[in-house]
Amino acid sequence: MFKANPNYARLQGSYLFSTIARKVAAYSEAHPEAEIIRLGIGDATKPIVPSVIRELHSAVDEMADAATFRGYAPDLGYEFLRSAIAKEYRDRGCEVSAEEIFVSDGAKSDSGNIQEIFAPECRVAVCDPVYPVYVDSNVMAGRSGEWIPWQQRYSNFIYMPCTEANGFTPEFPKEDPDIIYLCYPNNPTGMTITRERLQAWVDYANRIGAVILYDAAYEAYICEADVPHSIYECAGAQTCAIEIRSFSKNAGFTGMRLGFTVVPKALKDADGTDLWSLWARRHGTKYNGAPYIIQKAGEAVYSPEGQKEIREQIAGYMRNAKVIYEGLAQAGYTVYGGVNAPYIWLKTPDGCSSWDFFDRLLETVHVVGTPGSGFGPSGEGFFRLTAFGTYENTVKAIDRIRQM
Ligand SMILES: *Cc1c(COP(=O)(O)O)cnc(C)c1O
């Protein structure tokens, strides 16, 4: 009889958002009159901007004509999109060539798949709280080690607490990892890292021979000058960092699916094996490229008109973030994030647990958010609200919370 992959049995807990959905469904069934506002969503809600829609339409029409029809896309992405992305890097002063850019269907799959090009015994450091994909994808790959019951973690993971005390950027771990996941601007805390601090991480990784997997899915939300948009703004990142980016939160492509990963040609392992070739091989074997029409839509995001429209869209979300941040601060809450990211990380009042606060918000004011403890032990006592709702609902939700 066949056996299922035993690594899957080692995954911890059920997926956070399924638990939340179940609780909300049960509450709304018992209280059909309650008008529930969802500020737990990590999904775009505004429509795709007009210049991107125009490009999509024309790309669809090209597919209807034998002269312009396209079949399989190149494995690593169309040149027109890779060079548009490379130009953006160049404009920021980053040395990233079009060849080093691998176009994909998004950052979730890339951040889950990228661990395949590293040895099974590599030790993995993650921030705590953490985007769950980083841990679960490594557990699925058999990179968990032994379960340590008194620490509630697998031995192969090094959790790096991100707390009020360290401004939600981790200290270097006591034991040296091989793979380090960093995500800035951060989901769930909404906090950022300074260029100086990120440079220190790059220097550390180069010194100990680790690789940084840098998730910059929220890059376009950055408005402060000392916050890096890319890890390649740091000297030496080409020999220690892979960057993962997404059009999902930056341009509302959550339902269209487009992202990319940068693997520098200069990135080599301990034996001199270059990781670019491994990731290219992996793409060639397991992936057949993002759709042509979606890559054309992605190219339109980089046009001057696309950029202008997307800036306005993001400004709309960030107006919500400000409503949440300021409303809660005025009501006496301790709040973080919300300035360079669409997430607000608030401290639950009176030492209330994250899940108790979730229940209290749902039951007393019918607002849904995300319990911080769902992202890791250091998230306990915190709660995430997102700026992806409508302006009207956001204002209404914050008014209700203020009257609690
Ligand atoms: C939303 C999100 C992603 C997923 O992006 P997709 O491109 O839609 O797969 C990746 N990383 C973080 C931190 C996210 O919040």
The ligand as an SDF file (V2000), in Angstrom:
LIG
                    3D

 15 15  0  0  0  0  0  0  0  0999 V2000
    0.4100   38.4360    0.0710 C   0  0  0  0  0  0  0  0  0  0  0  0
    1.7990   38.0260    0.3330 C   0  0  0  0  0  0  0  0  0  0  0  0
    2.5080   37.2580   -0.5930 C   0  0  0  0  0  0  0  0  0  0  0  0
    1.7910   36.5550   -1.7160 C   0  0  0  0  0  0  0  0  0  0  0  0
    1.8430   37.1620   -2.8880 O   0  0  0  0  0  0  0  0  0  0  0  0
    1.2900   36.4770   -4.1920 P   0  0  0  0  0  0  0  0  0  0  0  0
    2.1510   37.0880   -5.2280 O   0  0  0  0  0  0  0  0  0  0  0  0
   -0.1500   36.8630   -4.3050 O   0  0  0  0  0  0  0  0  0  0  0  0
    1.4400   35.0040   -4.1350 O   0  0  0  0  0  0  0  0  0  0  0  0
    3.8470   36.9950   -0.3630 C   0  0  0  0  0  0  0  0  0  0  0  0
    4.4550   37.4190    0.7540 N   0  0  0  0  0  0  0  0  0  0  0  0
    3.7940   38.1190    1.6840 C   0  0  0  0  0  0  0  0  0  0  0  0
    4.5020   38.5360    2.9020 C   0  0  0  0  0  0  0  0  0  0  0  0
    2.4410   38.4360    1.5020 C   0  0  0  0  0  0  0  0  0  0  0  0
    1.7820   39.0980    2.4500 O   0  0  0  0  0  0  0  0  0  0  0  0
  1  2  1  0
  2  3  1  0
  2 14  2  0
  3  4  1  0
  3 10  2  0
  4  5  1  0
  5  6  1  0
  6  7  2  0
  6  8  1  0
  6  9  1  0
 10 11  1  0
 11 12  2  0
 12 13  1  0
 12 14  1  0
 14 15  1  0
M  END
$$$$
